[in-house]
Amino acid sequence: MKASFGTLLTVFSTLGILGALIFPIDNFSYVAASITASGVKTARPLQLAVEEYQAKHGLFPDAAMDSSLTSEVTIEDRHIRSIRLKHGGRIEISYDTQDIDWGISWWHQLLLIESNDLSDKTLVLVPSLTEGRIVWDECSEGTVPKRSRRYQCSGHQ
């Protein structure tokens, strides 16, 4: 039996529509990534203060060394719980997104896809000196899922 082009087109179109209904696009990943990016943007004044401290003293600060650096940050986003200076100039951003209904569906649970909820999750910005300039790594530390970080952290390169 030969299948015509029209029949094949109909079958694949139907499968595509059913797939979209069963596995809808996960728009909440975009929301979580936007909140994460907002945290990085909010931490920028502290990053600049760490860079200035390193240029002046030749080493990265710790919270214990200079607690005045953390006063550089004003948090206006309700989804950012705190921004703290840690050991070696690391900046830890913690999030609180309990006010968002993340809409966990049955297919998330079936496919073992974790929630996009960022509550109690952290993103750590890690400074390093590379060829005389400071480079910030936001991919290697913290508990924020990779898919909620910048594109280069997600492994899709």
HELIX and SHEET records of a PDB file:
HELIX    1   1 PHE A    5  ILE A   22  1                                  18    
HELIX    2   2 ASN A   27  THR A   42  1                                  16    
HELIX    3   3 ARG A   44  HIS A   57  1                                  14    
HELIX    4   4 SER A   67  GLU A   72  5                                   6    
HELIX    5   5 HIS A   87  GLY A   89  5                                   3    
HELIX    6   6 TRP A  106  LEU A  110  1                                   5    
HELIX    7   7 LYS A  146  SER A  148  5                                   3    
HELIX    8   8 TYR A  151  CYS A  153  5                                   3    
SHEET    1   A 4 ILE A  80  LEU A  85  0                                        
SHEET    2   A 4 ILE A  91  TYR A  95 -1                                        
SHEET    3   A 4 THR A 122  THR A 130 -1                                        
SHEET    4   A 4 ARG A 133  GLY A 142 -1                                        
END                                                                             
